[in-house]
């Protein structure tokens, strides 16, 4: 009998369906390319594994950009729906996560365009760990005051831990521009935090 | 006493991330050894960076997967509804027009004399009916697009407008050809194909905007 050397869990058709019942440590083994291919064919189990794998970071991005858990949830929902609807258009020249971030970034940009102009700054939602810390409050307030472009790069790099090589394609900018935006963003943050400290 | 020069926050941030070349990094390292103010800025930027990392990965307060699944199913239904909406009357009209045009093709220009004038009139009437159905479908799709107000970027918007303009140009050219030569079967076929192209594009845009 001829046994395939391919690991059994790489079959997303099967694992797409079973994987949703598995702990994260197991679904982490599923090959992303196979999951994407199964999702293109309409395998909802594979889509769900992709959702579980990426929803945290996409939510983190949306939450830090909007400052509103409800708006962030809408953006996550919209991002994944569009991604799965148009998965056939996904070209394999970038990773699935980069493509997904790009959709999420566009959703947050649409959100920013539709936002009422009366609220110039975004009250960034606090992570529970920092809810009581004054420094956390100041940090999040400063983040909400950053220009949108700076905030995008800062959140993707410093909050979500992405590399410039990933941020560039996700935002449609060059890696060098991402670096320069990041350093400007940090400088603005320090300036705002210093001023806030002086004022208090 | 030499003049003391501080580095900007941006340069110090790049130093922290090791984004500078070796020479520049060495220059800043020297400076940090002797400048307490620059050391303080580096410490502050590093603290900001660490605090931001601490904001970490958040999780939605509820499981969004059921809602995503529901939205996808709804979108599929809406698209198929749109397709049905324009497909039934348009397909019927186009089918009738195609059948009559086919008869004219088989009778051929050499045998045009053998085709009764009433047959030609029927063909033209069928094409006009199909055109009317297409126009109705196009108006409905454009109405749906206006009500959804999708937020496409300026470049995408431009591509869409250019594509639609190109199709409209083809339709106009076909109409010119038909006016000059009302029995030009190819022109009739091409105008219907152009309408079909426009309907396909608009249907895709409606699906995209959901």
Contacts between the chains, C-beta under 8 A, distances in Angstrom:
chain1	res1	chain2	res2	distance
A	44	B	69	6.8
A	48	B	65	5.9
A	51	B	64	7.8
A	51	B	65	5.6
A	51	B	68	6.6
A	52	B	65	7.7
A	55	B	59	7.9
A	55	B	60	6.7
A	55	B	64	6.7
A	56	B	57	4.8
A	56	B	58	7.0
A	56	B	59	5.5
A	57	B	57	6.2
A	59	B	58	5.6
A	59	B	59	6.5
A	59	B	60	4.9
A	60	B	55	7.8
A	60	B	56	7.3
A	60	B	57	5.1
A	60	B	58	4.7
A	63	B	58	5.2
A	64	B	55	6.7
A	69	B	60	7.7
A	69	B	61	6.2
A	72	B	58	7.9
A	72	B	60	7.3
A	73	B	60	5.2
A	73	B	61	7.4
A	73	B	62	7.3
A	73	B	64	6.1
A	76	B	60	6.1
A	76	B	64	5.6
A	77	B	64	5.2
A	77	B	67	5.5
A	77	B	68	5.6
A	77	B	71	6.6
A	80	B	64	7.5
A	80	B	68	4.9
A	81	B	68	5.4
A	81	B	71	4.7
A	81	B	72	5.7
A	81	B	75	7.0
A	84	B	68	7.5
A	84	B	72	6.0
A	85	B	72	6.6
A	85	B	75	6.2
A	85	B	207	7.4
A	86	B	208	7.5
A	106	B	153	7.4
A	110	B	151	4.3
A	113	B	151	6.2
A	114	B	151	7.3
A	125	B	58	8.0
A	127	B	54	7.3
A	127	B	55	5.2
A	127	B	56	6.4
A	127	B	58	6.5
A	129	B	54	6.9
A	130	B	51	7.9
A	130	B	54	6.7
A	130	B	55	7.2
A	135	B	51	6.6
A	136	B	51	7.0
A	136	B	54	7.9
A	139	B	48	7.0
A	139	B	51	5.1
A	139	B	52	7.0
A	139	B	55	7.8
A	140	B	55	7.6
A	143	B	52	7.6
A	154	B	52	6.9
A	158	B	48	7.9
A	158	B	49	5.4
A	158	B	52	4.0
A	158	B	53	6.2
A	159	B	52	5.1
A	159	B	53	6.9
A	159	B	55	5.0
A	159	B	56	7.3
A	160	B	57	7.5
A	161	B	53	7.1
A	179	B	14	7.1
A	179	B	17	7.5
A	179	B	19	5.5
A	180	B	10	7.7
A	182	B	13	7.2
A	182	B	17	7.7
A	183	B	9	7.5
A	183	B	10	4.1
A	183	B	11	7.7
A	183	B	13	4.0
A	183	B	14	5.2
A	183	B	17	7.8
A	183	B	19	7.7
A	184	B	10	5.8
A	186	B	9	6.7
A	186	B	10	7.7
A	186	B	13	4.4
A	186	B	45	5.4
A	186	B	48	6.2
A	186	B	49	7.0
A	187	B	8	7.1
A	187	B	9	3.5
A	187	B	10	5.0
A	187	B	13	6.4
A	189	B	48	5.3
A	190	B	9	5.6
A	190	B	41	7.2
A	190	B	44	5.5
A	190	B	45	5.9
A	190	B	48	6.1
A	191	B	9	7.4
A	193	B	44	7.7
A	193	B	48	6.9
A	194	B	44	7.7
